Amino acid sequence: MGKRGPLPKPADEAQGHRTRELQIISGSSELKNEPPKPLRGWLKQTRDRWIKYWESDVAAVAQEVDVPAVERLFGMYDQYSRVQKVVKKSLVVRGSTGQIRTNPLAEHALKLETQILRLENELGLTPMARQRLGIAVGEAANSLASINELLNASEDPANDPRILELLEEE
């Protein structure tokens, strides 16, 4: 018994692992060819960022199920820009009893920043997040397609030198 549960079985005794078909999912070409339209009511800056996102290589791995999360992120970008304009004009305001206090929108901006950063990391929108998620920008879709072909054609994908070589290149 290991410190964190039973020790794994040796590879030759493991059951069921050879019957699964391995596949790495690449992004939807439909989204790349015809990206979703930006939402009405967004600032021009947000709409421009939306278009740049869908033209980027990072969006190549996005699928239709990811669109709501991307929309939520860009909605937060839009809200953050609006809040920043107000906070920039008045960082301090008068409280209900006349005291000077920090603008409550400044606190809201900090909360938005935290949520934005979390979503950016999940969607691979920072260099570190892309590295952590294993997204090689520029060649992501092509590499995934070639790995998928090799995985499906190989009888023993875990030990196929062609697949290991492809994975090492990435």
N, C-alpha and C positions, 0 to 999 in steps of 0.2 A: 504494500500500500504506500503510495507516494504521499507527500505532505499535503497535496491538494486533490486527493482522490486516487482512484486506481491508476496504475501505470498503463500506458497505451500498449495494445497488442503489437507484436512484431508485424512488419508489413506483410509477410507471407501468410499470417494467420488472420489478418483483418478481413471482415466480411462486408460485401456490398459495395466497396469503393470502386471496383472495376466495372460495375454494371452501369454506373451513372455516366451520362453523356455530358462532358464538360463544355461550357460555352461562355465566352466573354461577350457581353452585350455591348454593341456599339450604339451610337446615337441614332436618332431617327432622321433619315435623309429628308423626310417630308418637312420637318421643322426647319432644316437648313435651307431647303429650297423655297419654302413659303413660311417665314417666321410669323408668329402671332402679331397682330397690330397692337401698338401701345394703347393703353386705356385713355378714354376721354377725360379731360379735367387735369391731366398731368401737366406739369410745367414743361416748357420747350426743352430745357436742359435734361429733364428726365426722359422725355421721348427720344432725344438724341442718344442718350446713354443706352436706352432700350435697343435701338437700331444697331448701335455699335456692338452690344452684347451678342445679338443674334448673328452678326457678321463675323464674330470672333471664332477662333478654333475651339475655345472652351465650350461654346454652345453646340459643337458637333457631337458631344456625348450626351446632350440633353434629350430627354424623351418627352412624349406628350404628358405623362404623369408628373413631370417636373414643372410644367408651365404654371400651375397655381403658386408654387413656392417662388418661382422667379418673379411672377406678378406681385406677390407679397413683398419681396425684397425691393422691387422698384417703387412700389407704393410707399415703402418706408423711406427710400431715398427721397421721394417727392416730399413727403411730410417733413423729413429732416431739413431739406432745403428751405421750406416755408418757415419752419421754426427758427432756423438760423437767421433768417432775414429779420425777424421780430427781435430776437435776442441781441442781435448786433446793434439794433437801434437803442435798446434799453436793457442792459444787463441787470440793473436794479430797479425795483418798483416800490411803491408805498404799500404797506400791508393794510389790513382792515382797521387797525388802530393808529395808522399814520406812521408806523415805524418803517425804516428802509430795510428791504430784504431782497434777496436774489430773485430774479424773475422765475416763476414756477415753470415756464417753458424751457429754461436752461436745464432743469432737472429732467424734463421730458426728453430733451435732446440727448442727454446722457443715456437714458434708457433705450432710446432708439438706436444709438450707436452700438450698444451691447447686442441688441437684437440683429442689427445689420451685420455686425461682425460674425455672429453665430451663423447666419444664413450664408454669408459670403464663404465661410469655411466649408459649410456643407455642400455648396454648389461649386467649389473649386475656383473661386474668383480671386484668390490671392496666390502669389508664387508658392508660398509654403503649403497652402491647401492643395494646390495642383500636384506638388511633389508628394504630399502625403497620400493623395488619392491615386497617384500613379498616372496622372494624365500628362502625356508628352504632347504639349501644344504643337500644332502644326502637322503632326503625323499620327494623331490619336486615332482617327477613323480608319486610315489605311492600315495601321499596325493591327488594330483590333480585328479588322476583316481578315487579314492574313493569318493571324493567330487562330481565329475561329475555323478557317478552312483546314489548317493543320490539325487542330484538336479533333475535328470531326473525321478527318481522314486517317488519323493515327490509331493503331490498335492499342498502344500503351502510351497515352499522352504524358504520363508522369515521368517517363524515362526516355522519351523521344528526344534525341539530341538536336533536331531541327527546332523544336519548340523551345528547348532550354536556351539555344543560341539566340532565338528571337527575343526571348524574355530578358536575356542578359544585355542585349543591345539597348533596350528601353531603359 
